[in-house]
Amino acid sequence: MTGAIREPIDEHFLTQVRQLRPGTRAAADGDRVLALFDAQAQSRHLDLAARWLQAQGEGFYTIGSAGHEANAAVGLLTRVDDPALLHYRSGGFYAARAARVGTTTPVRDVLLGLSAAAADPISGGRHKVFGHPDLHIVPQTSTIASHLPRAVGLAYTLGNLADVVPAPRWPDDAIVVASLGDASVNHSTAQGALNAAAYLTHRGLDVPLLVVVEDNGIGISTRTPAGWVAATLRRLPGFEYVVAGSPRPDALLADVGAAVDLVREQRRPALLHLHTVRYLGHAGSDVELGYRTATEIARDHARDPLLATAAHLVETGVATPEDVLDRYERIRAMVMHEAKSVIGERRLENRGEVVRPLAQPSPVAVAPRRAADPVPSDGLTLAQAVNAALSEVLESRPHAVLFGEDVAVKGGVYGVTRGLRKRYGGRRVFDTLLDEQTILGTALGASLAGLLPIPEIQYLAYLHNAEDQLRGEAASLAFFSDGQYRNPMVVRVQGLGYQKGFGGHFHNDNSLAVLRDIPGIVLCVPSHPADVRPLLMECVELAELEGRVCVVVEPIALYHSRDLHEPGDGLWTADYLSGGPPRGPRAHGDGEGLLVVTFGNGVPMSLRAARRLEEEGIRSTVLDLRWLAPLPVDELAAYASSFERVLVVDETRRSGGVGEGVVAALVERGYAGRIGRVAAADSFVPLGPAAGLVLVSEDEVVAAALGLARG
């Protein structure tokens, strides 16, 4: 087994240090600069070890921090209890912060992550991430800038809702640190998050956020135009812009310290433009000579932040060149010793181990009612039942917050949240700017701080503007932290089709595919007012007790329905405390000839169809799934086993719709009867009466049921 891989930047460092000449300039910060050097050298050697492990077939991640080690200054000058959400090149930061705690093994921890070992203390062998609860570093994957909305939400919560948090994880004067690369500044996620922080500051709200832009001038192989990052960052209102342009530790520490102090003292955001350089390419597989000249690559060696720190140590008499080289080589030897020791560490061995943090939630008992009813308790519509349930949550859980577009002052586009702001105050029920990404990012930050966020997405189609905040951030956090961090939240989404007089595809979106395939998410659809409380309260309990990300899709077309068959029958209203158990599907009727499996708008449609079918001599039972992720497969199979025929009525699209999952589940469980399916067309929903041509109709349900029964 050979020693560490030698890279040109490594050899350049050694050569240049040997040529340094001791100076007499006094240094008042010798110990701090030595700590800076140690963190930088540790980060550098970990990058070299990552390549060595890959060469042995034992390492699986080579996106390194070489050239970015100036970020170690941020790790030194922020507090350990300042929550940090780090860029994947922030190895220096991680090393610097870990050295200040003394209870972790940062080198081994990172190497375990690089080698996908099950003993990796943050992800459990699922991904190489920088993270550790003891260091208050929240793990982030490498999706470009996707963590910034969460960072803004966390800073907003710490700055304005800290007193609402029941068990604060961070002190009142903590600041949030988030780092990203220069190329990521151009991403819409970054732009939206920075705009949100500026917007909040413009409103006079506290946003203690330090955004560190690590600018190496290149994104994979695409150059960032000279001056572009500075021009972009300087124009943001409300932000203080601080440049850390020199890798010299005296200037670097002064610039970083100024930015940190400003955010902590003024509770307003700052952009720290940290000039860096990139060595070793984008990753181990990247061949830089394909897009850069050898001269350009060699010229960058003079900008090495590690060499700048070494030069300062020698010039100020803190260390001799020999001292520096000895320190550098001792760190190399220590890192390589640990690198060799992780070979042979056990890795995840079966599917169950991998998905354990995403395991299906356990049923929990709905808490007894603890809040006074804000509306009459009987004869409630779906909208009124949602309002009552939200009021119960806000009343019984002082750490719950409700927010979104138009939810507070107006009370929602459909009046669902009317009166809640007046009852619980503008700090707990508030309107956001019109950006779904920011809404979900606020929820991500609030939940991380210890609140129970209940964000609203005004229309299902609007979720697509921000779906990565659920897929890449909310749902993945437990997975990549081995359950040590979670995002407890209940996301309300107003959606599905069949609105009358107001529609088009943005307001009648009937696709749930983007939600159903997110690992670990919990998704339900209450169709009847009696189902609202058990489903919503179950989601609240799952969020609080298991840290689950729950999504409740509320059928807009059923919000104000009262009747089912005839005007005045009141069959689509309910007593608030009525309803079945919180888990599993709910059966309507007791017919034995046909089982109709459906959800959402399909429930009243199928019940009306059932009455017509009874006139044809076909008695049916309508089974409302209620829970769409995970599907209640056991209960579904048990119900279906008593029927010779099953009709799946799916208001989502035929391709990628809920019905596909239902049919597959029945087949996999060995259902031997006949199965039929009706679903919406693979089409966007058009405006006006034409919507009926692509959505499922009652006549279509009746025809499919007759064909199934008589075929």
C-alpha positions in Angstrom: 0.0 0.0 0.0 1.7 3.2 -1.2 1.8 6.6 0.5 -0.2 9.7 -0.2 -0.6 11.0 -3.8 1.7 13.9 -4.6 0.0 16.7 -6.6 1.7 19.7 -8.3 0.2 22.1 -5.7 1.7 19.9 -2.9 5.1 20.0 -4.5 4.9 23.8 -5.1 4.0 24.4 -1.5 7.0 22.4 -0.3 9.4 24.1 -2.7 8.2 27.6 -1.9 8.3 27.2 1.9 11.9 26.0 1.7 12.7 29.3 0.0 11.1 31.5 2.7 13.3 33.7 4.8 12.5 34.5 8.4 11.5 38.1 9.2 11.4 40.3 12.2 7.9 41.7 11.8 6.1 41.3 15.1 2.9 39.2 15.2 0.3 39.6 17.8 -1.9 36.8 16.5 0.6 34.0 16.2 -1.5 31.4 18.0 -4.6 32.2 15.8 -2.6 32.0 12.6 -1.1 28.7 13.7 -4.6 27.4 14.3 -5.6 28.7 10.8 -2.6 26.9 9.3 -3.4 23.6 11.0 -7.0 23.7 9.8 -6.0 24.6 6.2 -3.3 21.9 6.1 -5.7 19.3 7.5 -8.2 20.2 4.8 -5.6 20.0 2.1 -4.3 16.6 3.2 -7.8 15.3 3.4 -8.2 16.2 -0.3 -5.0 14.4 -1.1 -6.1 11.4 1.0 -9.5 11.4 -0.9 -7.6 10.8 -4.1 -5.4 8.2 -2.6 -8.5 6.3 -1.3 -10.1 6.5 -4.7 -6.9 5.0 -6.2 -7.2 2.1 -3.8 -10.8 1.6 -4.8 -11.8 2.6 -1.3 -13.0 6.2 -1.7 -16.0 7.5 -3.5 -15.9 11.3 -3.4 -13.2 13.6 -4.6 -14.8 17.1 -4.8 -12.3 18.8 -2.5 -11.6 22.1 -0.8 -8.0 22.6 -2.1 -7.5 26.3 -2.8 -10.6 27.3 -0.7 -8.9 26.9 2.6 -9.3 30.6 3.4 -12.8 29.6 4.6 -11.0 28.2 7.7 -11.0 31.8 8.9 -14.8 31.8 9.0 -14.6 28.6 11.1 -12.2 30.3 13.5 -14.1 33.6 13.9 -17.7 32.4 14.1 -18.8 30.7 17.3 -19.3 26.9 17.5 -22.9 27.5 18.4 -23.5 29.6 15.2 -25.5 27.2 13.0 -23.6 26.6 9.7 -24.9 25.3 6.3 -21.8 24.7 4.3 -20.7 24.6 0.7 -19.0 21.3 -0.3 -15.6 23.0 -0.5 -15.7 24.3 3.1 -13.3 21.7 4.4 -11.2 24.4 6.1 -14.2 25.7 8.0 -15.0 22.2 9.2 -11.5 21.6 10.4 -11.2 24.9 12.2 -14.5 24.6 14.0 -13.8 21.0 15.0 -10.4 21.9 16.5 -12.2 24.3 18.8 -14.5 21.7 20.3 -12.0 18.9 21.0 -14.6 16.2 21.4 -14.8 15.1 17.8 -12.4 13.3 15.5 -12.7 15.5 12.4 -10.1 13.8 10.2 -11.5 10.3 10.8 -15.0 11.6 10.5 -14.4 13.1 7.0 -12.5 10.0 5.9 -15.3 7.7 7.0 -17.7 9.8 4.9 -15.3 9.7 1.9 -15.2 5.9 2.1 -18.9 5.5 2.6 -18.4 3.7 5.9 -21.4 2.9 8.1 -19.5 4.4 11.0 -19.6 7.9 9.4 -20.9 9.9 12.3 -23.1 12.3 10.3 -24.6 10.4 7.3 -24.0 6.8 8.4 -22.4 6.0 5.1 -25.0 7.5 2.8 -23.1 10.5 1.5 -20.0 12.5 2.1 -21.2 15.7 3.8 -19.8 18.3 6.2 -21.9 18.0 9.3 -21.9 17.3 13.0 -24.5 18.1 15.7 -21.7 18.9 18.2 -20.3 21.5 15.8 -23.7 22.9 14.9 -23.0 22.2 11.2 -26.2 21.1 9.4 -25.3 18.7 6.6 -26.0 19.8 3.1 -25.7 17.8 -0.2 -24.3 19.3 -3.3 -27.4 20.6 -5.0 -26.5 24.1 -6.1 -27.4 26.7 -3.5 -30.5 24.7 -2.4 -29.6 25.3 1.2 -29.8 29.1 1.0 -33.6 29.3 1.4 -33.3 27.2 4.6 -30.5 29.5 5.9 -32.7 32.6 5.3 -35.6 30.9 7.1 -33.4 30.0 10.0 -32.0 33.5 10.3 -35.5 34.9 10.1 -36.6 32.6 12.9 -33.6 33.3 15.2 -34.0 37.0 14.6 -37.8 37.3 15.1 -39.3 34.2 16.6 -36.7 33.0 19.0 -39.0 33.5 22.0 -41.6 31.2 20.3 -39.1 28.3 20.2 -39.9 26.0 23.1 -36.4 24.5 23.5 -33.9 26.7 21.7 -31.0 24.9 20.1 -29.1 28.2 19.6 -28.6 31.3 21.8 -30.4 34.5 21.1 -27.3 36.2 19.6 -26.3 33.3 17.3 -25.8 34.0 13.6 -26.4 31.7 10.6 -23.5 31.0 8.3 -24.1 29.7 4.8 -21.5 29.2 2.1 -21.7 28.7 -1.6 -19.6 29.0 -4.7 -19.4 31.9 -7.2 -21.1 29.9 -10.0 -24.0 29.1 -7.6 -24.7 32.8 -7.2 -26.3 32.7 -10.7 -28.7 29.9 -9.7 -32.3 31.0 -9.3 -32.4 29.4 -5.8 -29.5 31.6 -4.6 -31.1 34.7 -6.2 -34.4 34.0 -4.6 -33.0 33.4 -1.2 -30.8 36.5 -1.3 -33.8 38.5 -2.5 -35.9 37.2 0.4 -33.2 38.2 2.9 -33.0 41.7 1.4 -36.9 41.9 1.4 -37.0 41.0 5.1 -34.3 43.5 6.0 -36.2 46.2 4.0 -39.2 45.5 6.2 -37.1 46.2 9.2 -36.9 42.6 10.4 -33.7 41.0 11.9 -31.9 38.6 9.6 -28.6 37.6 11.3 -27.2 35.8 8.2 -23.6 35.6 6.9 -23.5 34.5 3.3 -20.0 33.4 2.4 -19.4 33.4 -1.4 -16.3 31.4 -2.1 -15.2 32.8 -5.4 -12.7 30.7 -7.4 -13.7 32.2 -10.7 -14.9 29.0 -12.3 -17.9 26.7 -12.2 -16.8 23.2 -13.2 -15.4 24.3 -16.5 -17.3 27.6 -17.1 -15.5 30.8 -16.2 -17.2 33.4 -14.1 -16.7 36.8 -15.9 -14.3 39.1 -14.1 -16.2 41.5 -11.8 -19.6 39.7 -12.2 -19.9 38.3 -8.7 -19.0 41.6 -7.1 -21.4 43.5 -9.4 -24.2 41.0 -8.5 -23.6 41.0 -4.7 -23.1 44.8 -4.4 -26.5 45.6 -5.8 -28.5 43.7 -3.1 -30.3 46.1 -0.8 -30.1 45.5 2.9 -26.9 43.5 2.7 -23.5 44.7 3.9 -20.9 43.7 1.3 -17.5 42.7 2.6 -14.6 41.7 0.4 -11.9 39.3 1.7 -9.6 39.5 -1.3 -6.3 38.6 0.2 -5.3 35.1 1.5 -2.7 36.8 3.8 -4.0 35.8 7.3 -3.7 39.3 8.8 -6.0 40.8 6.1 -8.1 37.6 5.9 -8.9 37.5 9.6 -9.6 41.2 9.8 -12.0 41.1 6.8 -13.8 38.0 8.0 -14.0 39.3 11.6 -15.5 42.5 10.4 -18.3 40.6 8.6 -19.0 38.3 11.5 -19.1 41.2 14.0 -21.4 43.2 11.8 -24.0 40.4 11.5 -23.9 39.6 15.2 -24.1 43.2 16.4 -26.5 44.6 13.9 -28.6 41.5 13.3 -28.6 42.2 9.5 -27.3 40.1 6.7 -23.8 40.4 5.2 -22.2 39.0 2.1 -18.6 38.0 2.6 -17.0 37.8 -0.9 -14.2 35.4 -0.2 -11.6 35.2 -3.0 -10.3 31.7 -3.4 -8.7 29.5 -6.0 -9.4 26.0 -7.1 -6.9 23.2 -7.2 -7.2 19.6 -8.3 -10.0 20.4 -10.7 -13.6 20.2 -10.0 -13.3 16.6 -8.8 -11.1 13.6 -9.3 -12.6 12.8 -12.7 -12.2 16.4 -14.0 -9.3 17.0 -16.5 -8.7 20.7 -16.3 -6.4 20.7 -19.4 -9.5 20.2 -21.4 -10.6 23.8 -20.7 -7.6 25.5 -19.1 -4.0 25.9 -20.2 -1.1 24.5 -18.2 0.3 28.0 -17.8 -3.0 29.2 -16.2 -3.1 26.2 -13.8 0.5 26.7 -12.8 0.0 30.5 -12.4 -2.7 29.9 -9.8 -0.2 28.1 -7.5 1.1 31.5 -6.4 -2.4 32.2 -4.9 -2.3 29.3 -2.6 -3.9 30.3 0.8 -1.9 27.7 2.6 1.3 29.2 1.3 0.1 32.7 2.3 -0.4 31.5 5.9 2.9 29.8 5.9 4.7 32.9 4.6 3.0 35.0 7.4 4.2 32.6 10.0 7.8 32.7 8.8 7.9 36.5 8.1 6.6 37.3 11.6 9.0 34.9 13.3 6.2 32.7 14.7 7.8 29.7 12.9 10.8 28.9 10.8 10.4 27.3 7.3 11.5 24.0 8.9 8.8 24.4 11.6 6.2 24.9 8.9 7.3 21.9 6.8 7.5 19.7 9.9 4.0 20.8 10.9 2.7 20.2 7.4 4.2 16.7 7.1 3.1 15.7 10.6 -0.5 16.6 9.6 0.0 14.6 6.3 1.2 11.6 8.3 -1.7 11.8 10.7 -4.3 12.1 7.9 -2.7 9.2 5.9 -2.6 7.0 9.0 -6.3 7.6 9.5 -7.0 7.1 5.8 -5.4 3.6 5.9 -7.3 2.8 9.1 -10.7 3.4 7.5 -10.0 0.8 4.8 -12.1 -2.3 5.7 -14.6 -0.3 7.7 -18.1 -1.9 7.3 -20.4 -0.3 4.8 -24.2 -0.4 4.6 -25.0 -4.0 3.7 -28.7 -4.1 2.9 -31.6 -2.0 1.7 -33.1 -1.8 5.1 -30.0 -0.2 6.5 -29.9 2.4 3.7 -33.5 3.5 4.0 -33.8 3.3 7.8 -34.0 7.1 8.3 -36.8 7.1 5.7 -38.8 4.2 7.3 -42.5 4.4 7.0 -44.0 6.4 9.9 -45.6 4.7 12.8 -49.3 5.4 13.5 -49.7 7.7 16.5 -52.8 8.5 18.5 -54.4 11.9 17.7 -54.2 14.1 20.8 -57.4 14.9 22.5 -59.0 18.2 21.6 -57.5 21.0 23.6 -58.7 24.2 22.0 -62.0 26.0 22.0 -63.8 25.6 18.7 -63.5 28.8 16.7 -66.6 28.1 14.7 -69.7 26.0 15.2 -68.7 22.4 15.7 -71.4 20.8 13.5 -72.3 21.3 9.8 -68.8 22.3 8.9 -67.6 22.4 5.3 -64.2 21.2 4.3 -62.8 24.8 4.4 -64.4 25.4 7.9 -63.0 22.1 9.2 -59.5 23.0 8.0 -59.9 26.4 9.7 -61.0 24.7 13.0 -58.2 22.2 12.8 -55.6 24.9 12.2 -57.0 26.9 15.1 -56.7 23.8 17.4 -53.1 23.3 16.4 -52.2 27.0 17.0 -54.0 27.0 20.3 -52.6 23.8 21.7 -49.1 24.3 20.3 -47.7 27.8 20.9 -44.6 27.0 18.8 -46.7 26.4 15.7 -46.6 29.1 13.0 -48.8 29.4 9.9 -47.7 31.4 6.8 -47.9 31.7 3.1 -49.2 34.0 0.3 -52.4 35.8 1.5 -53.0 33.5 4.5 -53.0 36.2 7.2 -54.6 39.5 6.5 -56.9 38.3 3.7 -57.4 34.9 5.3 -56.5 32.9 2.2 -57.8 33.1 -1.4 -60.7 30.8 -0.4 -61.1 32.1 3.2 -59.7 28.9 4.7 -57.5 30.7 7.2 -59.8 33.7 7.9 -59.7 35.0 11.4 -56.5 33.1 12.4 -54.2 36.1 12.3 -56.6 38.1 14.5 -56.8 35.3 17.0 -53.2 34.3 17.2 -51.3 37.4 16.2 -49.2 38.5 13.2 -46.0 36.9 14.4 -47.5 33.4 14.3 -49.8 33.8 11.3 -48.2 35.9 8.6 -48.1 36.7 4.9 -44.9 36.0 2.9 -43.6 37.4 -0.3 -44.9 35.7 -3.5 -42.2 33.0 -3.8 -42.9 29.4 -3.0 -39.2 28.7 -2.6 -39.0 31.2 0.2 -42.2 29.9 1.8 -40.7 26.4 2.0 -37.3 27.7 2.9 -38.8 29.6 5.8 -40.4 26.4 6.9 -37.1 24.5 6.7 -35.4 27.1 8.8 -38.2 27.4 11.3 -38.4 23.7 11.8 -34.6 23.4 12.2 -34.8 26.1 15.0 -37.5 24.1 16.9 -40.8 25.5 15.6 -43.7 23.6 14.0 -44.2 25.4 10.7 -47.4 25.0 8.7 -46.6 26.7 5.3 -49.3 27.0 2.6 -48.7 26.7 -1.1 -51.5 28.6 -2.6 -52.0 26.3 -5.7 -50.6 22.9 -6.4 -49.1 24.1 -9.7 -47.1 26.7 -7.8 -45.3 23.9 -5.9 -43.3 23.1 -9.0 -41.5 26.4 -8.7 -40.0 25.1 -5.5 -40.3 21.4 -5.4 -36.6 20.9 -4.8 -37.0 22.5 -1.3 -39.1 19.4 -0.5 -37.2 16.8 -2.5 -33.6 17.9 -2.1 -33.7 19.6 1.3 -36.6 18.7 3.5 -37.0 15.0 2.7 -33.2 14.4 2.4 -32.0 15.9 5.7 -32.9 12.9 7.8 -31.4 10.6 5.2 -28.0 12.4 5.0 -27.8 13.0 8.7 -28.8 9.5 9.7 -31.8 10.9 11.5 -29.8 13.4 13.6 -31.5 16.4 11.9 -35.1 16.5 10.8 -37.5 18.9 9.3 -40.8 18.6 11.2 -43.5 20.4 9.2 -47.0 20.2 7.8 -47.2 21.7 4.3 -50.7 22.6 3.2 -51.3 22.7 -0.6 -54.5 23.9 -2.2 -55.0 21.9 -5.3 -56.6 19.4 -7.7 -59.2 20.0 -10.3 -62.9 20.6 -10.8 -63.1 24.3 -9.9 -66.0 26.0 -11.5 -65.7 29.4 -13.3 -62.0 29.8 -12.4 -59.3 27.5 -13.7 -56.7 26.7 -16.3 -53.8 24.5 -15.5 -52.3 26.8 -12.9 -55.4 26.6 -10.7 -56.6 23.1 -11.6 -53.4 21.1 -11.5 -54.3 17.4 -11.0 -50.8 15.9 -10.8 -49.4 14.5 -7.5 -46.5 12.6 -9.0 -43.9 15.1 -7.8 -45.0 14.5 -4.3 -45.5 10.7 -4.3 -42.0 9.8 -5.4 -40.2 11.8 -2.7 -38.6 9.3 -0.3 -39.9 9.5 3.3 -42.6 12.1 2.7 -46.1 11.7 4.1 -49.0 12.7 1.8 -52.7 12.8 2.5 -55.8 14.2 0.9 -58.9 14.9 3.1 -62.0 14.8 0.9 -64.8 15.0 3.5 -64.9 17.5 6.4 -65.0 14.6 8.9 -61.6 13.5 7.7 -59.9 16.9 8.2 -59.2 16.7 11.9 -57.9 13.1 12.1 -55.7 13.6 9.0 -54.3 17.0 9.9 -53.7 16.2 13.5 -52.1 12.9 12.6 -49.7 14.9 10.4 -49.0 17.3 13.2 -48.2 14.4 15.6 -46.0 12.7 13.0 -44.1 16.0 12.5 -43.6 16.5 16.2 -42.9 13.0 17.3 -41.0 11.6 14.3 -39.8 14.8 12.6 -41.8 13.9 9.5 -42.3 16.1 6.4 -46.1 15.9 5.9 -48.0 17.3 3.0 -51.8 17.8 3.1 -53.4 18.5 -0.3 -56.8 20.1 0.1 -59.2 19.7 -2.8 -60.2 23.3 -3.6 -63.4 22.2 -5.4 -64.7 20.6 -2.2 -63.9 23.5 0.1 -67.4 25.0 0.2 -69.5 21.9 -0.8 -72.4 21.1 1.5 -74.5 18.6 -0.4 -73.8 15.3 -2.1 -76.9 14.1 -4.0 -79.5 16.8 -3.7 -79.5 20.5 -2.7 -79.9 20.7 1.1 -79.0 17.1 2.0 -75.9 18.4 3.9 -74.0 15.2 3.3 -70.8 17.0 2.6 -70.7 18.6 6.0 -69.7 17.2 9.4 -69.3 17.6 13.1 -65.7 18.7 13.7 -65.0 15.9 16.1 -66.5 13.2 13.9 -64.4 11.1 11.5 -62.7 7.7 11.5 -59.3 6.7 12.7 -56.3 8.8 11.8 -54.7 6.1 9.7 -55.8 3.9 6.8 -58.5 4.4 4.2 -62.1 5.1 5.0 -65.0 3.0 3.6 -68.3 4.6 2.5 -71.2 2.1 2.1 -71.4 -1.6 2.5 -72.0 -2.9 -1.0 -70.5 -6.3 -1.9 -70.5 -6.2 -5.7 -67.8 -3.7 -6.4 -65.0 -1.9 -4.5 -64.4 1.6 -5.9 -60.9 2.9 -4.7 -60.5 6.6 -4.9 -59.5 9.8 -3.1 -60.1 13.6 -3.2 -62.7 14.8 -5.7 -63.2 11.1 -6.7 -64.9 10.4 -3.4 -68.1 12.4 -3.8 -68.1 11.6 -7.6 -67.9 7.9 -6.9 -70.6 8.1 -4.2 -72.9 9.7 -6.7 -72.0 7.1 -9.3 -72.7 4.4 -6.7 -76.3 5.6 -6.3 -76.7 5.3 -10.0 -75.1 1.9 -10.1 -77.5 0.7 -7.4 -80.3 1.4 -9.7 -78.6 -1.0 -12.1 -78.5 -3.7 -9.4 -74.8 -3.1 -8.6 -74.1 -2.4 -4.9 -70.7 -1.0 -4.2 -68.4 0.3 -1.5 -66.4 3.4 -2.0 -63.0 3.3 -0.4 -61.3 6.7 0.2 -57.6 6.1 0.4 -57.0 9.4 2.2 -53.2 8.6 2.5 -51.3 8.6 -0.8 -47.7 8.3 0.5 -47.1 5.9 1.7 -50.1 4.1 0.3 -52.0 2.1 2.9 -51.2 -1.1 1.0 -52.1 -3.6 3.7 -55.5 -2.1 4.3 -56.2 -1.8 0.6 -55.3 -5.4 0.0 -57.5 -6.5 2.9 -60.5 -4.6 1.6 -60.0 -5.8 -1.9 -59.8 -9.4 -0.9 -63.6 -9.4 -0.2 -64.5 -8.2 -3.7 -64.3 -9.9 -7.0 -64.1 -6.5 -8.8 -62.1 -3.3 -8.1 -62.5 -0.1 -9.9 -59.8 2.6 -9.3 -61.1 6.1 -9.8 -58.1 8.4 -10.2 -58.5 12.1 -10.8 -54.7 12.5 -11.4 -53.3 11.7 -14.9 -53.2 8.2 -16.4 -49.4 8.3 -16.6 -47.7 8.7 -13.3 -51.0 9.0 -11.5 -52.0 7.6 -8.1 -54.0 4.8 -9.8 -50.8 3.2 -11.2 -49.6 2.7 -7.7 -52.9 1.3 -6.5 -53.1 -1.2 -9.3 -49.5 -2.3 -8.9 -50.1 -2.7 -5.1 -53.1 -5.0 -5.7 -51.3 -7.1 -8.3 -48.2 -7.4 -6.1 -50.4 -8.6 -3.2 -51.9 -11.3 -5.3 -55.4 -9.8 -5.9 -57.1 -12.4 -8.2 -60.2 -10.4 -9.2 -60.8 -8.1 -12.1 -59.4 -4.6 -11.9 -60.5 -1.5 -13.9 -59.2 2.0 -13.9 -60.4 5.4 -14.9 -58.0 8.4 -14.8 -57.6 11.8 -16.2 -56.0 12.3 -19.6 -52.3 12.9 -20.0 -53.0 16.6 -20.5 -52.8 20.0 -18.9 -56.2 21.2 -17.7 -57.6 23.7 -20.1 -59.7 26.8 -19.2 -63.5 26.6 -19.0 -65.8 23.8 -20.0 -63.0 22.1 -21.9 -61.6 21.0 -18.6 -64.4 18.4 -18.4 -63.0 16.7 -21.5 -59.7 15.7 -19.8 -60.8 15.2 -16.2 -62.6 12.1 -14.9 -66.4 12.4 -15.0 -69.2 10.8 -13.1 -70.5 9.3 -16.3 -67.1 7.8 -17.0 -67.1 6.2 -13.6 -70.5 4.7 -14.1 -69.6 3.4 -17.5 -66.4 1.8 -16.3 -68.2 0.2 -13.4 -70.9 -1.3 -15.6 -68.3 -2.6 -18.0 -66.4 -4.2 -15.2 -69.5 -5.8 -13.6 -70.9 -7.1 -16.8 -67.8 -8.0 -18.7 
